[in-house]
Amino acid sequence: MNPFQYKNGVLHCEDVNVPSLAEEFGTPLWVYSRAKLIHEFRAIQEAFAPVNPVVCYSVKANSNLSILKVLNSEGCSFDVVSGGELFRVKAAGADTTRVAFAGVGKTDEEIRFALENDILMFNVESEPELDAISRVAAEMGRVAPVALRLNPDIDGKTHAKTTTGRKGNKFGMDIERHDQLADKVLADPHLNLRGIHLHIGSPINTVEPYEQAAQKAVEVVRQLRAKGHETNWVNLGGGFGLNYRANEASSAADYAKGIMPYIQKAECRLALEPGRCIAGNAGILLSRVIYVKHEGGKRFVIQDAAMNDLVRPAMYDSFHKIWPVEPSVGFPESFESEIEGCSPADIVGPVCESGDYLAKARPFPEVVKGDLLATFSAGAYGTVMSSNYNSRCRGAEILVDGDSYSLIRRRETYEDLVAAER
Ligand SMILES: *Cc1c(COP(=O)(O)O)cnc(C)c1O
């Protein structure tokens, strides 16, 4: 299901004409499809239905309140990595008793805030964190639900900056130590061991690393149960792939087929924390060409979206499809080879960094000042990683639903840039 289609040569989001949105709200502009968010959430929910999973949308992928509200209305749960994200989940009106809380550096304040809100479980990433949770819970006269985040030493074969499950990453605790850690929890009246958590990285396009993770997870659960723990939950984290280029990611059904047999056999509850695969292809970033310049034997398309808006290409060398909104050349079947009617261009932003580009040496049609461009697969890790670098105002966000749309975050103004400063 792709909500972004060219109709009569003009890009639409669902039934809304994209140039009209740029006209009304300016650029850069983020445009999301409500139907796509729901479609992708349901695909996971349905694929894993035989094990009745708790699907915790990873708030950090796209934390806009309206997006959280859409997913909440579908019965989605949430995975947070900070007190701020928990605040957002509450502000969206969601039930916090199904929230998982991960992150290597939870502060006492964040732990207290989470306990006050009766979250489902803390994904505990270190022994000192276990001590901190126990201490805060004791102060509050509470018992804290915890899952041990174990590092399974599995290679998810993804970018060095987004692999999290190898030995030596900062995340989780070495899997060999589960026994010792579990003993510690068992001896502590303020901690309750709900289960174990593994998150191996992102995006993981293949199923096999999840099979390995599920296998290791249920083996640990089996050993913990043998010691008398009532350990039910296996949380396999997020990281399901996204089709940025073509069909490189496995489907929800593929992941489910690989993972579920382990969960069923061990009679565990399954939690998942998908973010990217729900929000990623539900959003685009719209920009407008400011100049086209030819220097050093190259063509530079300078447009008004920059690394402060979408940092992924600069940060991870990520690939995003980019194409004009009213193109002179039809949307290509494949971006992997030469495209007829195109010549290479660097698509860059106005920020004063050579790393500020959205694409390099990309086959691209002729464009001129004022043309609109769409950067696809921008719904996840777009706005959430954006900044005001170079004192650039962030663009508005629009949520499309059929032939209607609403402004879900207004464009920033110059006044916003200095509002918190003295
Ligand atoms: C980032 C993260 C996720 C979500 O990853 P996606 O690739 O967006 O699915 C899930 N769980 C944890 C602990 C994370 O850090």
The ligand as a MOL file (V3000), in Angstrom:
LIG
                    3D

  0  0  0     0  0            999 V3000
M  V30 BEGIN CTAB
M  V30 COUNTS 15 15 0 0 0
M  V30 BEGIN ATOM
M  V30 1 C 14.9830 2.5720 18.3840 0
M  V30 2 C 14.4020 1.4730 19.1610 0
M  V30 3 C 13.2960 0.7840 18.6720 0
M  V30 4 C 12.6540 1.0820 17.3390 0
M  V30 5 O 13.4350 0.7720 16.2440 0
M  V30 6 P 12.7890 0.8720 14.7840 0
M  V30 7 O 13.8800 0.6200 13.8620 0
M  V30 8 O 12.2440 2.2390 14.6410 0
M  V30 9 O 11.7240 -0.1650 14.7080 0
M  V30 10 C 12.7410 -0.1900 19.4680 0
M  V30 11 N 13.2570 -0.4950 20.6730 0
M  V30 12 C 14.3370 0.1370 21.1710 0
M  V30 13 C 14.8370 -0.2310 22.5020 0
M  V30 14 C 14.9390 1.1370 20.4330 0
M  V30 15 O 16.0100 1.7700 20.9170 0
M  V30 END ATOM
M  V30 BEGIN BOND
M  V30 1 1 1 2
M  V30 2 1 2 3
M  V30 3 2 2 14
M  V30 4 1 3 4
M  V30 5 2 3 10
M  V30 6 1 4 5
M  V30 7 1 5 6
M  V30 8 2 6 7
M  V30 9 1 6 8
M  V30 10 1 6 9
M  V30 11 1 10 11
M  V30 12 2 11 12
M  V30 13 1 12 13
M  V30 14 1 12 14
M  V30 15 1 14 15
M  V30 END BOND
M  V30 END CTAB
M  END
